Amino acid sequence: MPEAAALNTVMRALADPTRRAVYERIVGSDEITVAELTRGSGVTQGAVSQHLKSLKQAGLVAERPEGRNVYYRAQPAGLAPLVDWMGHYGVFWRERFADLRNLLKEIDP
């Protein structure tokens, strides 16, 4: 998958607020099942499963079947395209903030 396509996939997966909430719950636990993710979420199990499918396709989560349950865990490496993209803009903003800091020192020494 080309880098731009990987970035688009990750951004699309995290663009949905419900999916982001599911991802955050997965990140906050070692491993978690669909049933546990559904409990207290206000979303149906089918909807949670669809969100998990998108997160898995984006490389953000991995699954481990055990008996009748499937356990999901975060895949930190899946965020690499987003981190790389944001790193580019981090340099941009650091330079701008340094310029602003210098300007403010000139205005109010």
NORKA-V531338 format. One record per residue. N is the residue number from 1. PHI is phi in degrees with one decimal (999 if undefined). BURIAL is 1 if it has 9 or more other ideal C-beta (glycine too) atoms within 8 Angstrom, else 0. Layout:
N,PHI,BURIAL ; N,PHI,BURIAL
This chain:
1,999,0 ; 2,-60.6,0 ; 3,-58.9,0 ; 4,-63.0,0 ; 5,-67.0,0 ; 6,-64.1,1 ; 7,-62.0,1 ; 8,-61.5,0 ; 9,-64.1,1 ; 10,-65.5,1 ; 11,-64.4,1 ; 12,-64.1,1 ; 13,-64.4,1 ; 14,-90.2,1 ; 15,-71.1,0 ; 16,-80.9,1 ; 17,-62.4,0 ; 18,-67.9,1 ; 19,-64.8,1 ; 20,-61.6,1 ; 21,-64.3,1 ; 22,-61.8,1 ; 23,-60.8,1 ; 24,-63.7,0 ; 25,-67.0,1 ; 26,-66.7,1 ; 27,-60.6,0 ; 28,-76.9,0 ; 29,-127.4,0 ; 30,-68.0,0 ; 31,-146.1,0 ; 32,-150.5,1 ; 33,-93.6,1 ; 34,-61.1,1 ; 35,-60.8,0 ; 36,-66.2,0 ; 37,-67.7,1 ; 38,-72.2,1 ; 39,-56.3,0 ; 40,75.1,0 ; 41,-90.8,1 ; 42,76.5,0 ; 43,-123.0,1 ; 44,-69.7,0 ; 45,-62.2,0 ; 46,-62.0,0 ; 47,-67.0,1 ; 48,-60.7,1 ; 49,-61.7,1 ; 50,-65.0,0 ; 51,-63.5,1 ; 52,-63.2,1 ; 53,-60.5,0 ; 54,-64.5,1 ; 55,-65.1,1 ; 56,-67.9,1 ; 57,-62.4,0 ; 58,-81.7,1 ; 59,79.6,1 ; 60,-90.4,1 ; 61,-136.4,1 ; 62,-123.8,0 ; 63,-121.3,1 ; 64,-135.9,1 ; 65,-74.3,0 ; 66,-146.7,0 ; 67,62.4,0 ; 68,-87.2,0 ; 69,-104.3,0 ; 70,-120.7,1 ; 71,-100.3,1 ; 72,-112.1,1 ; 73,-139.7,1 ; 74,-70.8,1 ; 75,-114.5,1 ; 76,-55.6,0 ; 77,-62.9,0 ; 78,-64.3,1 ; 79,-83.5,1 ; 80,-53.2,0 ; 81,-60.5,1 ; 82,-70.5,1 ; 83,-63.2,0 ; 84,-61.8,1 ; 85,-63.5,1 ; 86,-68.6,0 ; 87,-59.8,0 ; 88,-60.2,0 ; 89,-78.2,0 ; 90,-61.1,0 ; 91,-61.6,0 ; 92,-55.8,0 ; 93,-71.6,0 ; 94,-60.1,0 ; 95,-63.7,0 ; 96,-65.2,0 ; 97,-66.8,0 ; 98,-64.5,0 ; 99,-62.5,0 ; 100,-63.6,0 ; 101,-58.1,0 ; 102,-64.0,0 ; 103,-64.1,0 ; 104,-64.9,0 ; 105,-66.4,0 ; 106,-69.2,0 ; 107,-72.2,0 ; 108,-132.3,0 ; 109,-69.9,0
